[in-house]
Amino acid sequence: MASVTSIADGLSSASISTSWEQDTIPPELQESVQRHQHHLSALVVSLRAAGVGEEVIEASVHQLVDSYRTELTAAMRALVMGNLGA
């Protein structure tokens, strides 16, 4: 399992903007993905600063993922059904 430190180290702007992601993530999802990557990076910084335990990390990540689930599911359904993109 990755540590909070290794996750944070992997979330630099350079790693977020790789050509693989730009080529595989449809433009309609780019803004959403970038926003949620920013939220994840901010969460890591906050958790580091607070020195929290595993339970708080688990709850915080769960909340972040739940907030993204509905938006991502709707976008993926639209992409698969051909309602987004060309």
C-alpha positions as CSV (number, residue, x, y, z in Angstrom):
1,M,0.0,0.0,0.0
2,A,1.3,3.4,-0.9
3,S,2.1,5.9,1.8
4,V,0.7,9.4,1.9
5,T,4.2,10.6,1.2
6,S,4.7,8.5,-1.9
7,I,1.2,9.5,-3.2
8,A,2.0,13.2,-2.7
9,D,5.4,12.9,-4.3
10,G,3.7,11.4,-7.4
11,L,1.1,14.2,-7.7
12,S,3.3,16.9,-9.1
13,S,2.1,19.1,-11.9
14,A,4.5,17.3,-14.2
15,S,3.1,13.9,-13.5
16,I,-0.5,15.0,-13.7
17,S,0.1,16.4,-17.2
18,T,1.6,13.4,-18.9
19,S,1.1,12.8,-22.6
20,W,-0.5,9.5,-21.8
21,E,-3.3,11.2,-19.8
22,Q,-3.8,13.8,-22.5
23,D,-4.1,11.2,-25.1
24,T,-6.4,8.8,-23.2
25,I,-8.7,11.1,-21.3
26,P,-11.4,12.7,-23.5
27,P,-11.3,16.5,-23.5
28,E,-14.8,16.5,-21.9
29,L,-13.3,14.9,-18.8
30,Q,-10.0,16.8,-18.6
31,E,-11.3,19.6,-16.4
32,S,-13.0,17.3,-14.0
33,V,-9.9,15.0,-13.7
34,Q,-7.6,18.0,-13.1
35,R,-9.9,19.5,-10.5
36,H,-10.1,16.2,-8.6
37,Q,-6.3,15.7,-8.8
38,H,-5.9,19.1,-7.3
39,H,-8.3,18.2,-4.5
40,L,-6.4,15.0,-3.9
41,S,-3.1,16.9,-3.7
42,A,-4.6,19.4,-1.3
43,L,-5.9,16.6,0.9
44,V,-2.5,15.0,1.1
45,V,-1.0,18.4,2.1
46,S,-3.7,18.9,4.8
47,L,-3.3,15.4,6.2
48,R,0.4,15.8,6.4
49,A,0.1,19.1,8.2
50,A,-2.4,17.7,10.6
51,G,-0.4,14.5,11.4
52,V,-3.6,12.5,11.3
53,G,-4.1,8.8,11.9
54,E,-5.2,6.1,9.5
55,E,-8.9,6.4,10.4
56,V,-8.9,10.1,9.4
57,I,-7.1,9.3,6.2
58,E,-9.6,6.5,5.3
59,A,-12.6,8.8,6.0
60,S,-11.1,11.7,4.1
61,V,-10.3,9.6,1.0
62,H,-13.8,8.0,1.2
63,Q,-15.4,11.5,1.2
64,L,-13.3,12.7,-1.7
65,V,-14.1,9.6,-3.8
66,D,-17.8,9.8,-3.0
67,S,-17.9,13.4,-4.2
68,Y,-16.4,12.4,-7.5
69,R,-18.3,9.2,-8.1
70,T,-21.6,10.7,-9.3
71,E,-19.9,13.2,-11.7
72,L,-17.5,10.6,-13.1
73,T,-20.2,7.9,-13.5
74,A,-22.4,10.3,-15.5
75,A,-19.6,11.4,-17.7
76,M,-18.5,7.9,-18.4
77,R,-22.0,6.8,-19.2
78,A,-22.3,9.7,-21.7
79,L,-19.0,8.8,-23.3
80,V,-19.8,5.2,-23.6
81,M,-23.2,5.9,-25.0
82,G,-21.8,8.4,-27.5
83,N,-23.3,11.5,-25.9
84,L,-20.0,13.3,-25.4
85,G,-17.2,13.8,-27.9
86,A,-17.1,13.1,-31.6
